Amino acid sequence: MSEAAAVMIFSHDPNGDAAFLGDVLGLRCAAAGGWILVTLPSGVLEEDSSDLDALHQLFVTGPDIEGTMAALRRAGVAPTVETGSRGPTMSFALPGGAMVRFRERPRGF
Protein backbone atom coordinates (compact mmCIF):
# COMPACT_ATOMS: atom_id res chain seq x y z
CA MET A 1 0.00 0.00 0.00
CA SER A 2 1.09 3.58 -0.52
CA GLU A 3 2.27 5.61 2.44
CA ALA A 4 3.01 8.99 0.86
CA ALA A 5 2.69 10.99 -2.32
CA ALA A 6 5.26 13.24 -3.96
CA VAL A 7 4.53 16.41 -5.89
CA MET A 8 7.13 17.65 -8.37
CA ILE A 9 7.30 21.37 -9.11
CA PHE A 10 9.56 22.33 -11.99
CA SER A 11 11.24 25.62 -11.26
CA HIS A 12 13.71 28.13 -12.66
CA ASP A 13 14.62 29.16 -9.10
CA PRO A 14 14.38 26.20 -6.69
CA ASN A 15 16.36 27.94 -3.93
CA GLY A 16 14.09 31.00 -4.15
CA ASP A 17 11.03 28.77 -4.09
CA ALA A 18 12.32 26.91 -1.02
CA ALA A 19 13.01 30.18 0.79
CA PHE A 20 9.52 31.45 -0.10
CA LEU A 21 7.79 28.22 0.94
CA GLY A 22 9.68 28.22 4.23
CA ASP A 23 9.57 31.92 5.09
CA VAL A 24 6.09 32.81 3.85
CA LEU A 25 4.09 29.58 4.07
CA GLY A 26 5.97 28.03 6.99
CA LEU A 27 6.85 24.74 5.28
CA ARG A 28 10.07 22.89 6.16
CA CYS A 29 12.52 22.83 3.25
CA ALA A 30 15.95 21.28 2.75
CA ALA A 31 18.45 20.90 -0.08
CA ALA A 32 19.33 17.29 -0.87
CA GLY A 33 21.66 16.31 -3.70
CA GLY A 34 20.65 19.16 -5.98
CA TRP A 35 16.96 18.84 -5.15
CA ILE A 36 14.90 21.00 -2.86
CA LEU A 37 12.71 18.88 -0.61
CA VAL A 38 9.65 20.38 1.03
CA THR A 39 7.95 18.57 3.89
CA LEU A 40 4.24 18.80 3.23
CA PRO A 41 1.60 18.62 5.93
CA SER A 42 -0.99 15.87 5.76
CA GLY A 43 -2.91 15.98 2.53
CA VAL A 44 -5.98 14.94 0.66
CA LEU A 45 -6.20 13.70 -2.93
CA GLU A 46 -9.22 15.22 -4.63
CA GLU A 47 -10.76 14.21 -7.92
CA ASP A 48 -13.08 16.43 -9.87
CA SER A 49 -14.96 15.65 -13.04
CA SER A 50 -14.21 18.37 -15.55
CA ASP A 51 -13.12 19.06 -19.08
CA LEU A 52 -9.54 19.70 -17.97
CA ASP A 53 -8.01 16.38 -19.05
CA ALA A 54 -4.43 15.75 -17.87
CA LEU A 55 -4.26 18.98 -15.87
CA HIS A 56 -2.84 18.73 -12.37
CA GLN A 57 -2.66 21.62 -9.95
CA LEU A 58 -0.95 22.07 -6.62
CA PHE A 59 -3.32 23.31 -3.92
CA VAL A 60 -2.13 24.23 -0.45
CA THR A 61 -4.79 24.41 2.23
CA GLY A 62 -4.89 26.10 5.61
CA PRO A 63 -7.33 27.35 8.20
CA ASP A 64 -7.19 31.05 7.25
CA ILE A 65 -7.19 32.28 3.65
CA GLU A 66 -7.29 35.95 4.75
CA GLY A 67 -4.23 35.57 6.99
CA THR A 68 -2.33 33.72 4.27
CA MET A 69 -3.24 36.40 1.75
CA ALA A 70 -1.91 39.07 4.13
CA ALA A 71 1.36 37.14 4.59
CA LEU A 72 1.75 36.86 0.83
CA ARG A 73 1.18 40.59 0.37
CA ARG A 74 3.75 41.39 3.08
CA ALA A 75 6.20 39.22 1.09
CA GLY A 76 5.51 41.30 -2.04
CA VAL A 77 3.27 38.74 -3.73
CA ALA A 78 0.00 39.87 -5.29
CA PRO A 79 -2.35 36.87 -5.11
CA THR A 80 -5.50 36.67 -7.17
CA VAL A 81 -8.72 35.40 -5.62
CA GLU A 82 -11.64 33.73 -7.32
CA THR A 83 -14.81 32.35 -5.78
CA GLY A 84 -16.04 28.98 -6.92
CA SER A 85 -18.38 26.25 -5.76
CA ARG A 86 -15.90 25.24 -3.03
CA GLY A 87 -15.38 28.77 -1.73
CA PRO A 88 -12.60 31.29 -2.37
CA THR A 89 -9.38 30.08 -3.99
CA MET A 90 -6.24 32.18 -4.08
CA SER A 91 -3.56 31.79 -6.77
CA PHE A 92 0.04 33.02 -6.66
CA ALA A 93 3.36 32.34 -8.35
CA LEU A 94 6.47 31.04 -6.61
CA PRO A 95 9.73 32.90 -7.36
CA GLY A 96 10.61 30.20 -9.92
CA GLY A 97 7.35 30.75 -11.79
CA ALA A 98 5.30 27.71 -10.70
CA MET A 99 1.69 28.53 -9.86
CA VAL A 100 0.23 27.45 -6.53
CA ARG A 101 -3.37 27.70 -5.43
CA PHE A 102 -4.51 28.09 -1.83
CA ARG A 103 -7.89 27.11 -0.54
CA GLU A 104 -9.19 27.37 3.00
CA ARG A 105 -9.36 23.93 4.54
CA PRO A 106 -12.91 22.62 4.85
CA ARG A 107 -14.14 22.32 8.42
CA GLY A 108 -13.63 18.83 9.79
CA PHE A 109 -10.35 18.20 7.95
C-alpha positions as CSV (number, residue, x, y, z in Angstrom):
1,M,0.0,0.0,0.0
2,S,1.1,3.6,-0.5
3,E,2.3,5.6,2.4
4,A,3.0,9.0,0.9
5,A,2.7,11.0,-2.3
6,A,5.3,13.2,-4.0
7,V,4.5,16.4,-5.9
8,M,7.1,17.6,-8.4
9,I,7.3,21.4,-9.1
10,F,9.6,22.3,-12.0
11,S,11.2,25.6,-11.3
12,H,13.7,28.1,-12.7
13,D,14.6,29.2,-9.1
14,P,14.4,26.2,-6.7
15,N,16.4,27.9,-3.9
16,G,14.1,31.0,-4.1
17,D,11.0,28.8,-4.1
18,A,12.3,26.9,-1.0
19,A,13.0,30.2,0.8
20,F,9.5,31.5,-0.1
21,L,7.8,28.2,0.9
22,G,9.7,28.2,4.2
23,D,9.6,31.9,5.1
24,V,6.1,32.8,3.8
25,L,4.1,29.6,4.1
26,G,6.0,28.0,7.0
27,L,6.8,24.7,5.3
28,R,10.1,22.9,6.2
29,C,12.5,22.8,3.3
30,A,16.0,21.3,2.7
31,A,18.4,20.9,-0.1
32,A,19.3,17.3,-0.9
33,G,21.7,16.3,-3.7
34,G,20.7,19.2,-6.0
35,W,17.0,18.8,-5.2
36,I,14.9,21.0,-2.9
37,L,12.7,18.9,-0.6
38,V,9.6,20.4,1.0
39,T,7.9,18.6,3.9
40,L,4.2,18.8,3.2
41,P,1.6,18.6,5.9
42,S,-1.0,15.9,5.8
43,G,-2.9,16.0,2.5
44,V,-6.0,14.9,0.7
45,L,-6.2,13.7,-2.9
46,E,-9.2,15.2,-4.6
47,E,-10.8,14.2,-7.9
48,D,-13.1,16.4,-9.9
49,S,-15.0,15.6,-13.0
50,S,-14.2,18.4,-15.6
51,D,-13.1,19.1,-19.1
52,L,-9.5,19.7,-18.0
53,D,-8.0,16.4,-19.0
54,A,-4.4,15.7,-17.9
55,L,-4.3,19.0,-15.9
56,H,-2.8,18.7,-12.4
57,Q,-2.7,21.6,-10.0
58,L,-1.0,22.1,-6.6
59,F,-3.3,23.3,-3.9
60,V,-2.1,24.2,-0.4
61,T,-4.8,24.4,2.2
62,G,-4.9,26.1,5.6
63,P,-7.3,27.3,8.2
64,D,-7.2,31.0,7.2
65,I,-7.2,32.3,3.7
66,E,-7.3,35.9,4.8
67,G,-4.2,35.6,7.0
68,T,-2.3,33.7,4.3
69,M,-3.2,36.4,1.7
70,A,-1.9,39.1,4.1
71,A,1.4,37.1,4.6
72,L,1.8,36.9,0.8
73,R,1.2,40.6,0.4
74,R,3.7,41.4,3.1
75,A,6.2,39.2,1.1
76,G,5.5,41.3,-2.0
77,V,3.3,38.7,-3.7
78,A,0.0,39.9,-5.3
79,P,-2.3,36.9,-5.1
80,T,-5.5,36.7,-7.2
81,V,-8.7,35.4,-5.6
82,E,-11.6,33.7,-7.3
83,T,-14.8,32.3,-5.8
84,G,-16.0,29.0,-6.9
85,S,-18.4,26.3,-5.8
86,R,-15.9,25.2,-3.0
87,G,-15.4,28.8,-1.7
88,P,-12.6,31.3,-2.4
89,T,-9.4,30.1,-4.0
90,M,-6.2,32.2,-4.1
91,S,-3.6,31.8,-6.8
92,F,0.0,33.0,-6.7
93,A,3.4,32.3,-8.3
94,L,6.5,31.0,-6.6
95,P,9.7,32.9,-7.4
96,G,10.6,30.2,-9.9
97,G,7.3,30.7,-11.8
98,A,5.3,27.7,-10.7
99,M,1.7,28.5,-9.9
100,V,0.2,27.4,-6.5
101,R,-3.4,27.7,-5.4
102,F,-4.5,28.1,-1.8
103,R,-7.9,27.1,-0.5
104,E,-9.2,27.4,3.0
105,R,-9.4,23.9,4.5
106,P,-12.9,22.6,4.9
107,R,-14.1,22.3,8.4
108,G,-13.6,18.8,9.8
109,F,-10.4,18.2,7.9
